[in-house]
């Protein structure tokens, strides 16, 4: 089909380029959507429909001290005079302005059913009533004083404001949401006092950076509260560029119940989350068995939110339970920031926080100047009248004679006393009772007062510094009116850091019970209930030819670390160990450990712990226990060894340890500083001791000031405090150990 239409119709026609016509019409539609529907004006923070709603209610005199009027009346005026769109769309916009859970500072006070946080809609507009709030009145303040430009309405029968005076910082305080053609806006609400404080600082310091402004305005203040857990650097970047987002979590607390039971109570949910839908989603996940830590969910809300979450077991960690819910439900949601607004009501662009505040303050300056000129005109007109009246009082007898006997008193007065038309008209309209002396005094007082006010306003217009002081005073008035000390102005959203919790559902559901882990020399593993004492441990039985290897206390919720001679580490769950009957099961049924490998160390994992690891060749290093945790049965290679070398030492380092003791197969002992060893996640390590023959026998860390301990052949603890003879540099040969050192060349478990 050709791009050009052909005039083949009997009526003829003009050929047009289809592509150009579509581009032109779509561009017109896009501009209309951007300018007149979706994006707010940076100066008053309103879209056209909201501005027209407030103006229509202002014309109807629905101020906070007036009575309510039916919403149907308001909607009718809006669509009939200013906004020729669907009545339901206009009413929906009006309803949202009245919902305190949707708008931080409501602009409309509703009477009747205006919906709720569960997502239920408002009643029809024939049943509901509304009037303006004090916040809306602040936005309209000065509208009748030539503060802003007006334009003709769509049909030319009326006029409407292009923008509202906007004494209240509505764009940031109430936020905005909208989708235009090819662009969108998303601005969350903020606290009015914090906005005003940031604006006041910007007036005083025009070049203030974003970091300083964020000291006054740290982040959003959402109508439904919640807890902001976004990192500070992300918040700074979002406000600097005008794009970003904020993670918001529900506010919750643990509530203890009788007999050791407890439950979670959610009192605040993220903004724009429908409570009923949230509860339904949690229930669906519960039924689908995707929330194994949760037992039940109930909505006990009345006027305040109260969601009750019952754990599956009282042994579940509340933090772990909530972390699983935050990941899968809208108890944590992301609030977008996209400050795409109309600059000066014309140009759509994304602004940072500083630019938004700057344009609002510039608008307040324009409003101040326009209202000042308007007031000066009113004062000049009144002073003109008062001047004429004072002339009349000075010449009262002649004025009375002229009015009584002249055919054209107005012209005679103007000619006789040099009066203007307005002055002469005022004298002619003056009542007889106004001729008394008291009235003359009042007129002189009014004249003096207006003259003083005129001088002040002229001085204001002559000084930019005075103008900014006046704007700052207006901002302070707004700040004090809606300060954090008021019920409406109190901050609702709190700040916190999200805890880093890895949710292990299986571990979370495990009952915490004491056990004794028993592993024989040949690797037979079992878990005995309770913490066995030394005598009970001595009575443990083993298979023929086998004997005790590792016996230690643990909890069923612990993770266990096993180090093998291959340099590989394995992780076992204490709750999944075989029972204590018989000799247990081979450890190789739990982990994929090579049959040729032996167990070097077996102990309970400490997330804060560090280990000294060393190979039989005499190489070693320090490794954090978190770095040796394995996620699979195959384990994790930590110490690199080449056969016939193997992992020979794996010992935990105490926090106070500052020295290392190494003994070789050649029976040479060396002591050096722990700081000489590197900390690594994996590798071969560095040379601990130099050997001419043989290799490393044992190594341990200790506190040099406390001395070196070991177990002698009789099982007694021996201690040597003066170690100067054996101290040296790492990788030295060492010297023969003190008398009484074990022939096995091992320090034992001392």
C-alpha positions in Angstrom: 0.0 0.0 0.0 1.4 3.4 -0.9 2.3 6.0 1.7 0.4 8.6 -0.3 -3.4 8.5 -0.4 -5.1 9.1 -3.8 -8.1 11.2 -4.3 -10.2 8.4 -5.9 -13.3 9.2 -3.8 -16.1 10.9 -5.7 -15.8 13.9 -3.3 -12.1 14.3 -4.1 -9.5 15.1 -1.4 -6.0 16.2 -0.7 -3.1 13.8 -0.8 -1.2 13.5 2.5 1.9 11.6 3.6 0.7 8.9 5.9 4.0 8.7 7.8 4.2 12.4 8.4 0.5 12.5 9.4 1.0 9.7 11.9 4.1 11.3 13.4 2.4 14.7 13.7 -0.7 13.3 15.4 1.2 10.9 17.7 3.5 13.7 18.7 0.5 15.9 19.5 -0.9 13.1 21.6 2.4 12.4 23.4 2.8 16.1 24.3 -0.8 16.3 25.5 -0.3 13.3 27.8 3.0 14.6 29.1 1.9 18.2 29.7 -1.7 17.8 30.6 -2.1 14.5 32.3 0.8 12.4 33.6 3.7 14.6 34.8 3.4 17.1 37.8 4.6 20.6 37.7 7.8 21.0 39.8 6.4 24.3 41.3 3.2 23.1 43.0 3.7 19.3 42.5 0.3 18.9 40.9 -1.0 17.4 37.7 -3.8 19.4 35.9 -6.6 17.2 37.2 -5.5 17.8 40.8 -5.0 21.5 40.2 -8.4 21.8 38.7 -10.0 19.9 41.5 -8.5 22.2 44.2 -9.4 25.3 42.2 -13.0 24.2 41.7 -13.3 23.5 45.4 -11.8 26.9 46.1 -14.3 28.6 43.8 -17.1 26.7 45.7 -15.6 28.1 49.0 -15.0 24.6 50.4 -12.4 25.8 52.9 -11.7 23.9 56.1 -14.0 26.1 58.1 -16.9 25.7 55.7 -19.4 22.8 55.5 -18.9 19.7 53.3 -20.4 19.5 49.8 -21.3 16.4 47.9 -18.4 15.1 45.8 -20.8 14.8 42.9 -21.1 18.6 42.9 -17.4 19.1 42.8 -16.8 16.5 40.1 -19.6 18.1 38.0 -18.0 21.5 38.3 -14.6 20.1 37.4 -15.6 18.2 34.3 -18.1 20.9 33.2 -15.8 23.9 33.6 -12.2 22.9 33.6 -11.4 19.2 32.9 -13.5 17.6 30.1 -12.7 14.0 30.9 -14.5 11.0 32.5 -16.2 11.7 35.8 -14.9 8.4 37.3 -11.3 9.4 36.6 -11.8 12.8 38.2 -13.5 11.2 41.3 -10.7 8.6 41.6 -8.2 11.4 41.7 -10.2 13.3 44.3 -10.5 10.1 46.4 -6.8 9.6 46.4 -6.2 13.1 47.6 -8.3 12.3 50.7 -6.7 8.9 51.6 -4.3 9.3 54.5 -2.7 6.0 53.7 -2.0 7.0 50.1 -1.1 10.7 50.5 1.2 11.9 53.2 -0.5 15.3 53.7 -4.1 14.9 52.4 -5.4 17.9 50.3 -9.0 16.9 50.6 -10.9 16.1 53.8 -13.5 13.4 53.0 -16.7 12.5 54.8 -18.1 9.1 54.1 -16.5 5.9 52.6 -13.3 6.9 50.8 -11.8 3.4 50.6 -9.3 1.7 52.9 -5.8 0.2 52.9 -7.2 -3.3 52.1 -7.9 -2.0 48.5 -11.7 -1.5 48.9 -12.9 1.3 46.7 -14.7 4.4 47.8 -18.5 4.8 47.7 -20.1 6.5 44.7 -19.7 10.3 44.6 -23.4 10.8 45.3 -22.9 9.4 48.8 -19.6 11.1 49.8 -18.8 14.7 50.7 -15.6 16.7 50.8 -13.9 20.0 51.6 -10.3 21.3 51.4 -7.6 20.8 54.1 -5.3 23.4 55.6 -2.5 21.9 53.4 -4.6 22.7 50.2 -5.3 26.2 51.5 -1.5 26.7 51.8 -1.2 25.7 48.1 -3.9 28.2 47.1 -2.7 31.0 49.3 -2.4 34.2 47.2 -4.4 32.9 44.3 -6.7 35.9 44.4 -3.8 38.3 44.7 -2.4 37.9 41.1 0.2 35.4 42.4 0.1 33.3 39.3 -1.0 33.5 35.7 -4.5 32.4 34.6 -5.5 31.0 31.2 -8.8 30.3 29.5 -10.5 27.0 30.1 -11.1 24.5 27.3 -14.3 26.2 26.1 -13.2 29.8 26.8 -16.1 30.5 29.2 -14.0 30.6 32.4 -10.3 30.9 33.5 -8.1 28.7 35.5 -4.7 29.0 37.1 -1.7 27.8 35.1 0.0 26.8 38.4 -0.9 27.3 42.1 1.1 29.6 44.4 2.3 26.5 46.3 3.4 27.8 49.7 3.5 24.1 50.7 6.3 22.0 49.2 3.8 19.6 47.7 5.9 17.8 45.1 8.3 16.3 47.6 5.8 16.2 50.6 3.1 14.2 48.8 5.1 12.8 45.9 3.7 11.9 42.5 3.1 8.8 40.3 2.4 8.9 36.6 3.1 7.2 33.2 3.3 9.4 30.1 4.3 8.5 26.5 7.9 7.3 26.6 8.5 8.6 30.2 7.2 8.2 33.7 7.5 9.8 37.1 7.7 8.2 40.6 8.3 10.4 43.6 7.7 9.1 47.1 6.4 11.4 49.9 8.7 13.1 52.3 8.5 14.9 55.6 7.4 18.6 55.3 9.7 19.9 58.1 12.7 18.1 56.6 11.9 19.6 53.2 11.6 23.1 54.6 14.9 22.7 56.6 16.7 21.7 53.4 15.1 24.6 51.5 16.1 27.1 54.2 19.7 25.8 54.1 19.7 26.2 50.3 18.5 29.8 50.6 21.3 30.5 53.0 23.9 28.5 51.0 22.9 28.5 47.3 25.8 26.2 46.4 25.1 23.6 49.0 25.9 20.0 47.9 23.7 17.0 48.0 25.5 15.6 51.0 24.6 18.6 53.1 21.0 18.7 52.0 20.6 15.0 52.9 21.6 15.9 56.5 18.3 17.8 56.6 16.2 15.5 54.3 17.6 11.9 54.9 15.0 10.1 52.9 11.3 9.4 52.2 8.6 9.6 54.9 5.8 7.3 53.7 2.1 7.6 54.8 2.0 4.0 56.1 5.4 4.2 57.9 7.6 1.2 57.6 11.4 0.9 57.9 13.8 2.2 55.2 16.7 -0.3 54.8 18.4 1.2 51.7 22.2 1.9 52.2 23.1 5.6 52.6 25.3 5.6 49.5 22.4 4.4 47.3 20.1 7.1 48.8 22.7 9.8 48.1 23.1 8.7 44.5 19.3 8.6 44.0 18.8 12.1 45.2 21.8 13.4 43.3 20.7 12.0 39.9 16.9 12.0 40.4 16.7 8.2 39.7 16.9 5.3 42.1 14.9 3.4 44.6 14.5 2.6 48.3 13.9 -0.8 50.0 11.1 -0.5 52.6 10.2 -3.2 55.1 7.2 -3.7 57.3 7.6 -2.8 61.0 7.2 -5.8 63.2 7.8 -6.9 66.8 7.9 -10.2 68.7 5.0 -10.7 71.1 5.5 -13.3 73.8 2.7 -15.7 74.7 2.2 -18.2 77.6 4.1 -21.4 77.9 7.1 -20.1 76.0 5.1 -19.5 72.8 5.5 -16.3 70.7 4.2 -14.6 67.6 5.2 -11.8 65.2 2.9 -8.8 65.0 3.2 -6.5 62.0 2.1 -2.9 62.7 3.2 -1.1 59.6 3.3 -2.2 56.0 5.2 -0.7 53.0 3.5 2.1 51.1 1.1 1.3 48.2 0.8 -2.4 49.4 -2.9 -3.5 49.8 -3.2 -5.3 53.2 -5.8 -7.8 52.1 -3.8 -8.7 49.0 -0.7 -9.1 51.1 -2.5 -11.5 53.6 -3.9 -13.4 50.6 -0.4 -13.8 49.1 1.1 -15.0 52.4 -1.7 -17.5 52.7 -1.2 -18.8 49.2 2.6 -19.3 49.8 1.7 -21.0 53.1 -0.6 -23.4 51.3 2.0 -24.0 48.6 4.5 -24.9 51.4 6.9 -22.2 50.3 7.0 -20.8 53.8 8.0 -23.8 56.0 8.9 -21.6 59.0 5.4 -20.0 59.2 2.5 -21.8 60.8 -0.4 -19.4 60.3 -1.3 -15.8 59.4 -4.2 -13.7 60.8 -5.4 -10.2 60.1 -6.5 -8.7 63.5 -6.5 -5.1 62.2 -9.1 -2.6 63.3 -8.2 1.1 62.9 -4.5 0.3 63.2 -2.8 -2.5 61.3 -2.2 -5.7 63.1 -1.1 -8.7 61.1 -0.3 -11.8 63.3 2.3 -14.3 62.0 2.5 -17.6 64.0 5.8 -19.6 63.6 5.8 -23.3 62.8 7.8 -23.9 66.0 8.8 -21.8 68.9 12.4 -22.7 68.2 12.4 -20.8 64.9 14.5 -17.6 65.0 12.2 -14.6 64.5 14.8 -12.8 62.4 15.1 -15.9 60.1 11.3 -16.2 59.8 10.9 -12.5 58.9 13.8 -12.7 56.4 12.1 -15.5 54.6 8.9 -13.5 54.4 10.7 -10.3 53.2 12.2 -12.3 50.3 8.9 -13.9 49.2 6.2 -11.3 50.0 5.4 -7.6 49.8 6.4 -7.2 53.5 9.4 -5.8 51.7 8.9 -3.7 48.6 10.9 -1.3 46.5 9.8 2.3 46.2 11.0 3.9 43.0 12.4 7.4 42.7 12.2 9.0 39.2 11.9 12.8 39.6 10.8 13.4 36.0 8.8 16.6 36.3 7.8 19.7 34.2 10.4 22.4 34.7 8.6 25.7 34.8 5.5 23.9 33.6 6.9 23.4 30.2 10.0 21.1 29.8 9.9 17.5 31.1 13.2 16.5 32.6 14.7 14.4 35.5 15.9 16.6 38.3 18.0 16.0 41.4 16.9 17.0 44.9 18.8 20.3 44.7 17.2 21.3 41.4 13.7 20.5 42.7 14.2 22.6 45.8 15.7 25.4 43.7 12.8 25.6 41.3 10.2 25.6 44.2 12.1 28.4 45.9 12.3 30.4 42.7 8.6 30.0 42.2 8.0 31.2 45.8 10.1 34.3 44.9 8.0 35.0 41.8 4.8 34.6 43.8 6.2 37.0 46.5 7.1 39.7 43.9 3.7 39.4 42.1 1.8 39.6 45.3 3.8 42.6 46.4 3.1 44.4 43.2 -0.6 43.5 43.5 -0.7 44.8 47.1 1.1 48.0 46.0 -1.6 48.6 43.4 -4.3 48.1 46.0 -2.5 50.4 48.5 -2.1 53.1 45.8 -5.7 53.0 44.9 -6.8 53.2 48.5 -4.3 56.0 49.3 -5.8 57.9 46.3 -9.3 57.6 47.8 -8.0 58.5 51.3 -6.2 61.5 50.0 -9.4 62.8 48.4 -11.4 62.3 51.5 -8.8 64.2 53.6 -9.0 67.1 51.1 -12.8 67.0 51.6 -12.4 67.1 55.4 -10.1 70.1 55.2 -12.6 72.0 53.0 -15.8 70.4 54.3 -18.0 73.6 54.1 -17.0 74.3 50.5 -17.5 70.7 49.5 -21.0 70.7 51.0 -21.9 73.9 49.2 -20.7 72.5 45.8 -22.7 69.3 46.3 -25.9 71.2 47.3 -25.9 74.1 44.8 -23.8 73.1 41.7 -25.4 71.4 38.7 -22.3 69.3 38.0 -20.8 68.8 41.5 -18.4 66.1 40.4 -16.7 68.3 37.7 -16.8 71.3 40.0 -15.0 69.3 42.8 -12.4 68.0 40.4 -11.7 71.5 39.1 -11.9 73.3 42.4 -9.6 71.0 44.4 -7.6 69.1 41.7 -9.2 65.8 42.5 -9.2 62.7 40.3 -12.3 61.0 39.0 -12.1 58.3 41.7 -11.5 60.8 44.5 -14.5 62.9 43.4 -16.7 59.8 43.1 -15.7 58.7 46.6 -16.5 62.1 48.1 -19.9 62.1 46.4 -20.6 58.6 47.8 -19.6 59.5 51.3 -22.3 59.2 53.9 -23.3 62.1 56.2 -22.3 60.1 59.3 -18.8 60.0 58.0 -18.4 63.7 58.4 -17.7 63.4 62.2 -14.3 64.2 63.6 -13.7 60.6 64.7 -14.0 59.3 61.1 -11.4 61.9 60.0 -9.0 60.5 62.6 -9.5 56.9 61.5 -8.9 57.9 57.8 -5.7 59.7 58.8 -4.5 56.7 60.8 -5.3 54.4 57.9 -3.5 56.7 55.5 -0.4 56.7 57.6 -0.5 52.9 58.1 -0.9 52.2 54.3 1.9 54.7 53.6 4.2 52.9 55.9 3.3 49.5 54.4 3.9 50.9 50.9 7.4 52.1 51.9 8.1 48.6 53.3 6.9 46.9 50.1 8.9 49.2 47.9 12.0 48.5 50.0 11.3 44.8 49.6 11.2 45.1 45.8 14.4 47.1 45.8 16.4 44.4 47.8 16.9 40.8 46.6 18.3 40.0 50.1 15.1 41.2 51.7 13.0 39.2 49.2 14.9 36.0 50.2 14.4 36.8 53.8 10.7 37.1 53.2 10.6 33.7 51.3 12.6 32.1 54.2 10.0 33.5 56.7 7.2 31.9 54.7 9.1 28.6 54.6 9.6 28.7 58.3 5.8 29.3 58.8 5.1 26.2 56.8 7.7 24.2 58.7 6.3 25.3 62.1 2.7 24.6 61.0 3.4 21.0 60.0 6.4 20.3 62.2 7.3 16.9 63.6 5.8 17.9 66.9 2.3 17.8 65.3 0.3 14.7 64.7 0.3 15.0 61.0 3.9 16.2 60.7 5.5 13.5 62.9 7.9 11.3 61.0 6.5 7.9 60.2 9.1 6.0 58.3 12.2 4.9 60.3 15.7 4.1 59.1 17.6 0.9 59.8 20.1 -1.5 58.3 18.9 -4.8 57.0 20.6 -7.6 58.9 22.6 -10.0 56.7 21.0 -13.3 57.4 21.3 -16.3 55.2 18.1 -18.2 55.5 18.8 -21.9 56.0 15.2 -23.3 56.3 16.3 -26.7 57.3 18.5 -25.4 60.1 15.8 -23.0 61.2 13.3 -25.8 61.6 15.8 -27.9 63.6 15.2 -28.3 67.3 18.2 -27.0 69.3 19.3 -30.0 71.5 22.7 -30.9 73.1 24.6 -33.8 71.6 28.0 -35.4 71.9 29.7 -36.1 68.6 31.8 -39.3 68.5 34.1 -40.1 65.6 36.4 -43.2 65.9 40.0 -43.5 64.7 38.7 -45.3 61.6 36.0 -42.7 60.8 32.9 -44.3 62.3 30.6 -41.4 63.2 27.6 -41.1 65.6 25.8 -38.5 67.8 24.9 -39.3 71.4 22.0 -37.3 73.0 23.1 -34.9 75.7 26.6 -33.7 76.7 28.4 -36.7 78.0 30.9 -36.2 80.8 34.5 -37.7 80.8 33.5 -40.9 82.6 30.6 -41.5 80.2 33.0 -40.9 77.2 35.4 -43.4 78.6 32.6 -46.0 78.6 31.8 -45.6 74.9 32.3 -48.8 72.9 34.0 -49.1 69.5 34.4 -51.8 66.9 37.2 -54.3 67.4 40.5 -52.8 66.4 39.1 -49.3 66.5 39.3 -46.7 69.2 38.4 -43.1 70.2 39.3 -40.4 67.7 37.3 -37.2 68.2 34.7 -36.7 70.9 33.2 -33.2 71.5 30.1 -31.4 72.6 27.7 -29.7 70.1 24.2 -28.6 69.5 21.9 -30.0 66.8 21.8 -26.6 65.1 25.6 -26.5 64.7 27.6 -27.0 61.6 30.7 -29.3 62.0 34.0 -28.9 60.1 36.1 -31.9 59.1 39.6 -31.5 57.8 41.2 -34.4 55.8 44.8 -35.2 55.0 44.2 -34.3 51.4 43.8 -30.6 52.5 40.1 -30.7 51.7 37.5 -29.5 54.3 34.0 -30.9 54.6 30.9 -29.5 56.3 28.3 -31.6 58.2 25.0 -30.7 59.8 25.0 -31.8 63.4 21.2 -32.5 63.2 21.8 -35.0 60.3 24.4 -37.2 62.1 23.6 -40.9 62.5 22.2 -41.9 65.9 24.1 -43.1 68.9 23.2 -46.8 68.7 26.0 -49.2 67.9 29.2 -47.9 66.4 27.4 -45.4 64.1 28.1 -45.1 60.3 31.2 -44.4 58.3 31.8 -40.7 57.8 32.3 -41.4 54.1 28.5 -42.0 53.9 28.0 -38.3 54.8 30.8 -36.7 52.7 32.7 -37.8 49.6 36.0 -38.3 51.3 38.6 -40.4 49.5 39.2 -43.8 51.1 43.0 -43.1 51.4 42.4 -39.9 53.4 42.5 -39.7 57.2 40.8 -37.2 59.4 43.1 -34.5 60.7 40.6 -32.4 62.7 36.9 -32.5 63.5 35.2 -29.7 65.5 32.2 -27.3 65.7 32.2 -24.4 63.3 32.7 -20.9 64.8 31.7 -18.1 62.3 34.3 -15.8 63.9 37.0 -18.4 64.2 40.4 -18.6 62.5 42.5 -21.7 61.9 46.2 -22.5 61.7 46.7 -25.1 58.9 50.0 -26.7 57.9 51.2 -29.5 55.6 53.7 -32.2 56.5 56.3 -30.4 54.2 56.3 -27.5 56.7 54.2 -25.0 54.8 51.2 -23.2 56.4 49.0 -20.2 56.7 46.0 -18.7 58.6 42.5 -19.2 57.2 39.1 -17.9 58.4 36.6 -20.7 59.3 34.0 -19.1 57.0 36.4 -19.6 54.1 36.6 -23.4 54.6 32.8 -24.0 54.8 31.7 -26.3 52.0 28.3 -26.3 50.3 28.5 -29.8 48.7 29.5 -33.3 49.8 32.7 -33.0 47.8 34.0 -30.5 50.2 36.3 -27.6 49.6 40.0 -27.7 48.7 41.8 -25.3 51.1 45.4 -26.5 51.6 47.2 -27.4 48.3 49.4 -30.5 48.9 51.1 -32.9 46.5 51.5 -36.5 47.7 53.3 -37.8 49.5 52.8 -34.5 51.4 49.5 -34.1 53.3 47.7 -31.8 55.7 49.3 -32.4 59.1 47.9 -29.6 61.4 44.6 -27.9 61.7 44.2 -26.0 65.0 41.9 -23.1 66.1 43.6 -19.8 66.9 42.5 -18.1 70.1 41.9 -14.3 70.0 44.8 -13.6 72.4 47.3 -15.8 70.6 50.4 -13.9 69.3 53.0 -16.7 68.7 53.4 -20.0 66.8 55.3 -23.0 68.0 56.5 -25.6 65.4 58.2 -28.9 66.0 59.6 -31.1 63.3 60.2 -34.8 62.9 63.9 -34.0 63.5 62.8 -32.9 67.1 63.7 -29.3 66.6 61.4 -26.6 68.2 60.9 -23.1 66.8 58.8 -20.2 68.2 58.0 -17.1 66.1 55.4 -14.4 65.9 51.9 -15.1 64.6 52.0 -11.9 62.6 54.6 -13.5 60.3 52.0 -15.8 58.9 49.7 -14.6 56.0 45.9 -15.0 56.1 44.6 -16.7 53.0 41.4 -18.4 51.8 43.3 -21.1 49.9 46.8 -22.0 48.9 50.1 -23.7 49.8 51.2 -21.2 52.4 54.6 -20.1 53.5 57.5 -22.0 55.0 57.1 -22.4 58.8 60.3 -24.3 59.6 63.4 -25.4 57.7 64.3 -29.1 57.8 67.4 -31.0 56.5 65.6 -34.3 56.9 62.0 -35.2 57.5 59.1 -32.8 57.8 56.7 -31.1 60.2 55.4 -33.0 63.1 53.1 -30.5 64.9 52.3 -26.8 65.3 50.2 -24.7 67.5 49.5 -21.1 68.4 49.7 -19.6 71.9 50.1 -16.4 73.9 53.8 -15.8 74.3 53.4 -14.0 77.7 51.6 -17.1 79.1 54.3 -19.5 78.0 54.2 -22.8 76.0 52.2 -25.8 77.3 52.2 -29.4 76.3 51.1 -32.8 77.6 53.9 -35.2 78.7 53.8 -39.0 78.4 52.0 -39.2 81.7 49.2 -36.9 80.6 50.4 -34.0 82.8 50.5 -30.4 81.6 54.0 -29.0 81.3 54.8 -25.2 81.0 57.8 -23.3 79.9 57.7 -19.5 80.2 61.2 -18.5 79.1 61.3 -19.3 75.4 64.1 -17.0 74.3 66.3 -20.0 73.4 63.7 -21.2 70.9 62.5 -17.9 69.5 63.6 -17.0 65.9 62.4 -16.0 62.5 59.9 -18.0 60.6 61.5 -20.7 58.4 64.4 -21.1 60.8 65.7 -24.6 61.8 65.0 -24.3 65.6 66.6 -26.0 68.5 66.0 -29.2 70.5 63.0 -28.8 72.8 63.1 -28.5 76.6 63.6 -31.6 78.8 60.3 -33.5 79.2 59.0 -32.8 75.8 57.0 -35.8 74.4 58.9 -38.4 72.3 55.9 -38.3 69.9 57.0 -34.7 69.0 53.4 -33.5 69.5 52.0 -30.8 71.8 48.8 -32.7 72.6 45.5 -31.0 73.3 46.8 -28.7 76.0 
